[in-house]
Amino acid sequence: EVTQRFAYKPTLESVLKSSEDMGNYLVQTREFETYDEVLKKNRKVTFEYYKPDVAQEKPPFVLVSPILGGEDYAISRTMSHILAADGIASAMVHRGGKILKDDTYPDLESAIRSIVIDRRKVLDVVLHMGDVDPDRVGSFGISFGGITNVPLAAVEDRLKCHVFGLAGGDIPGILLDSSEDYIKKGLKKYSERKGLKTRAELEANLRKGYVSDPLKLAKYIDSRNVLMFLAEFDAVVPPKYG
């Protein structure tokens, strides 16, 4: 049932939009058109492919997922640059929309499923290119990137190992109890759009139809292949959810 929930039609080709030579690796911005099986519409998926210049066998590959806020993908890009400089290929997947600030996703369940499927399609494209070692593939995510990489890891067998940083379970609870201004402002605007007057109404709305939380899907991941780190004084993901 979980596998079917995240089912999709594979995408294999992408269009190169730009390329920057960093000396010992390339940073390519790539894009492809796809049918979003969750949102029931066609749209574009964009990712940055960090391709190291290595003479040895095909390099390992890491799928990098971004945090919830920020426009410049600073943390994700920094990690991708570090990996590429060390001879490890990566793809940093851009957000398809903002789960709180716009109407891209009708609810939290749709957001999680659409986000996870985007990353699976990027993985399809990169592995089809044939530049990386398909047997040495993993994921990396911080905060919301780590949180949403848990469902991804649960359904994606091609990913062999994972790093979940500052991650947590019970996303509705995390959103409601977070002290991060970006999240609090986003929830306020979301409540206004949906006509929700109280915290109880907001919580009920967030939980309606929501079944793909990390707490429910983590049992499908082999913990021996996972490194997770948390922060005792995390203001974004309250420690009790870590």
C-alpha positions, 0 to 999 in steps of 0.5 A: 500500500505504501509503495502504491501511494508513492507510485509514479511514471519514471522520467529519464531525460532532462534539459540542461539550462546552465553549466558552471565550471568550478575547476574540479567539478561542474554545476549544471542546472537541469529541468524536466517536464513531468506529470505530477501524479499527486497534483494531477497536472503537468509541471517542471522539476528543477535540480542542480547536478554537481558533477565531479571531474574524477579519473577513477571509476564512477563516483558515488552519488548523494541526493540532497534535499532542501530545508523548508525556508529560504530562497537561496538553498544555502545549506543544500548548495553548500553541502553539494559543493563540499561533496563535489569538491571531494569527488562525490556527485550530488543533485540538489532538488528544488522545491516544487512549491511552498507548503504553507505560503501558496496553494501548490499543495491542497494539503500536507499529505499531497505535499509529502507525496509530491515532494518525494516523487519529485526526488525519485524522478530526479534519481531516475534522471541522474542514474539514466545519465550513467555518470555515477555508481548506481550501487553507491547512492544515498540521501542527505537532508537537513531539517525539512529536507531530512524530515521528508527524506524519511518517506523517500528512504522508506520507498526508494530501495536504490538509496543505500544510506542516509543522513537525516539532520535535525529531523523529526516526526509528526509534521503537524505537531512540529509546525504548530509548536515550532518557534521559527518566525517563518513557520509561524507567519506561514501558518497564519497566512495558511489559516487565513486562506483556509478560514481556520479560526483556532489552533484546534481547527488548524491542527485538524486541517493539517492532520486530515488525510495525512498518513505519510508521516516519518513516524509511520514510515520510518519502520521501513528503513534499515537503521543500520544504514542511517546517520541521524543527528539532532540539536538539543536546543533546536528552535525550528524542530522542537526537541520532543519531536526529534 
